[in-house]
Amino acid sequence: MSVNCGVLRKGLLESEFFGHVKGAFTGVVKDKMGLFEATNRGILFLDEIGEMSPVTQVRLLRALQEREVIPVGSTEVRQVDVRIMAATNSDFN
């Protein structure tokens, strides 16, 4: 699976990565599984990772270190086992 981190704003990117539960934000009428759960035991390609907000980077780091995610609007921890490949055109210097 792959996601372009440069085209989604912060709130949507976290919802795409970690999923969300019904009522998490306006217009959400059902639960949605995130890419981390959908890609469990697979590889997730993050394109334009340099465009990701620092807040989302922290949540991503936690997901990778702890192998767990918490969907937006939930307190339920879900176990995941995902490998990450990433690319960017940004110069980090």
N, C-alpha and C positions, 0 to 999 in steps of 0.2 A: 504494500500500500504506500501511497505517497501523498504529501500535502505541501502546498506552497504557502509558507509562513508569511510571505510578503503581501498576500492578497486578502487575508482575513484580519479584522481588527481584534484587539486583545480578548474581549469577552467571547467572541465567536471562536477564536483559536483554542481557548481553554475548553470550550464546550466540544469542539471537534476532537481534541486530544483525549479528554477525560469523560466525555458524555455529560448528560444533565438529567435531572429528574423533573417530573411534572410540576409546574408552578415555580421553577427555579428563576424565571424571569418572564416578562410580559410576552404572551403569545404561545408559551410552551404548554401544550395540552397532553403530552405523553412523554414517557422516559425515552432517552436516546442513548445507545451504547456509543462510547467514544472509540477513536481509532486505536488506542492502546489495548482495549479489551478485544476489539475486532481483529487486531493483528497478533493477539496472544500466540506466543511460540513462533513468531515470524519476524520479518524485518519491516521497519517503518522508515521511509525515506523522507527527510525533512529538507525541502528545497528552500533556499533563501532564509536560512536560520538566523542570519545576521539582522533580519528585520523584526525578530521576535522581541517583545517587551521584556525588561528585566524581571517583572513579576512572573510572567509566563516561564522565563528561563529558570527561575527558582522552583516553580512547580514541576517543570520538566526534570530538573536535577533530582528532586525528591523522588519522582516516579522511577528514575533510573537507579538511584542508590537503594531505595527501599523496596523496589519492585511492587509498588502498590499505587493505586490512584483513588481519588475521591471525586465522584461526579459533582459538577456544579450544582449547588443547592442541596447536597446530601451530606450526611455524616458517616455513611457506610463506606468502609475501606474495602477495595477490591484488589485482589492479587493479580499481577500481570508479569509476563516474562517476554519482553520485547527487546530486540536488537535495533539500534538506531544507526542509520547512515545519514549524513548531512552534507549540504553544499551551500555555498554562498558566493555572491559576487562582491560583497562588502569587504573593504580593507579595515581590519581591526586595529591597525596601528594608529 
